[in-house]
Amino acid sequence: MHEHEITVRFCETDLLGHVNNNNFFVYMEDSRIRFFEDLGLVGDDWNFILASIKCDFLKQVYFNQTLTIKTSVTKIGNSSFHLEQDLYEKESGDVTARGYSVIVQFDFKNHKSSPLTEEMKTKLSSHQLTAK
């Protein structure tokens, strides 16, 4: 499981005082990018696109809270993989949100998906969740 921490900035809150729901997608994106970089899945060529994303909001988050985002692979296909990202409030350990996304390796020249390499699949499988 890959972990990344963020601290909520004041500008990410709304008039109700909690983090606006749009920012959860930004947090997940930041964590996905770090995940790709840390696994060595991207280099000079950025070849992934986001095909689908969903987030379940479980608990409100406020300014200055620190979130730990845990990213895991749930499925590896031919040209795509699925991620689950759990966002935990660091101090309490409570899950505040749970995100799900589908990432596709994409050939921008030919405008179509392209197969993941065996090396990519091996790297991804090292972060694959076992059955819950």
N, C-alpha and C positions, 0 to 999 in steps of 0.2 A: 504494500500500500504506500502510495506517495503522499507526503504531507507538505502543506504550504500554509503559512500564517499571514493574515492581514489584520490590520487595526482599522476599525471603522472611523472614517473622517467625518467631521461635522457636515460637510457639503453633501454627504450621502444620505442624510436624514431628510425627512419631510416635515410638514407642518404638524403632524401628529407626534413628532419626536422620535420616531423609529426609522430604521433603514427602509428606503423606498424599495419596492420589490424589484425594480429594474436593476438595482445594484447587485443583487444576488447573481445575476447572469454575468456581470462584469467580474465579480469575484471568481466565479467558476471558470471564466475565460482565462483570467490571469493564472489560475492554478493549472489549467490544461496546458497553457503555453510552457510553463515551468516543467510540467510532467514530460511533454514532448522533448524539451531541451535536455532534461536530466537523463532521459532514457536514450538520448542520441538518435531520436527519430527524425529530427530536422537538422539541416545544415544551411547552406546557402540557398538551397531550393526549398520553398515552403510548399508542400504538396498535399496538405490536408484541408478539407472543407468540412464545415459543420452541416450535417444533413438534417438533424433533428435535435431539439432540446426541450426539456420539461423541468419544472421545478415545483416541488411541494414545499410550501411555507409552513413550518411547524411551530415556530416560536418567534416572537418579536426580538429584534436586535437593535441596539442603541449606540449612539456616539461613544467612541473610545473603547468599546468592547473589542477584544481580540478573538478572531475566529480562526480555527484550525480547519483547513479543508483537506479531507482525505479522499484521494482519487484512486479508484480501482477499476480494473477492466472486468467486465461481466461477460463479454462475448467477443470472439475473434472470428471474423468471416474471411472471405476471399479478398475483398478490397476495402472492407470496413471493420470497425470495432466499436463496441459499446462501452461507455464509461458510466460509473455511478460516482457521484461526488457528494459526500456527506459533509455538511458544514456544522462544526461543533463550537459552542461558546467555550473558550479555553478555560475560564475559571471554574465554571460549574460542570463542564463536560456534557451539557445538554445538547442534543441535536436540534439545530435551529431551522435547517432546511436540508432537503435531499434533492439532488439534481441528477438527471439522466440525459445522456446525449449519444448520438451516433456520429462517428467521424468517418469520413471516406477519403481514401487516398485518390487524388484527382490528377489527371493528365490535362493540364491547362492548354496545351497545344492542340490536342485532339478533342477537347471538351467532353471527356468521359472518364469514368472511374478506371483505376488501374490496380492490378493485384498488389497486395502487400508482399514484401520479400519474406523469405523464411527467417532472415535475421530480425526483421521487424516483428514477426509473429513470436519469435523466441523472447525478444525484449518485452513485448506486451504480456506474454504469458507469465513472466516473472512477477507481474502485478495483478494477476487474475484472481478474482474472488473464488473461494470454494463455496460450495452450497451452504446457505444460511440455515 
